[in-house]
Amino acid sequence: MDAPLLFLSAMLDEDERAAHTADSLRDEPVDALRVRYEPERVLREVAAKRRMLDRHTPRRRNVAGQDGRVAKITVCDWDNDDWPCADVLDLASVYADHPGYQAACRP
C-alpha cells in the first residue's frame, strides 16, 4: 500500500473510532459539534469513502517509450490516471490539518 492509501485508511479508522466513542456518550450533554457530526452520519461517510478507495487502487502498467523501451508506471485502476489520482487526493485533502498529512497527498 502506498502513502496516500495508508494515510487515508488511518484517517478513516480514526474517524470510525471517534464516531463509536461519541456514540457511547449518548447520555452526555449534547454539544454543537456532536449535533453536526452524529456518529451514524460519520460512520456512513467512512463507509462511503472506503468504497471509493476500494475502486481507486494503484496498478502497475507497462508503457512503451519513444525509444521503444518499456517502462512500468503506476496508475489508478478506476480511471487509468497517474497514481495517486485526483479523487484519492481530494479524499485525503480534508485531513490537511492532520500532523500525518504528507506532501504526496496534496492535490
Secondary structure, DSSP 8 states (H G I E B T S, - for coil): --HHHHHHHHHHHHHHHHHHHHHHTTTS---HHHHHT-HHHHHHHHHHHHHHHHHS-EEEEEEE-TTS-EEEEEEETTT--BSS-HHHHHHHHTTTTSTT--GGG--
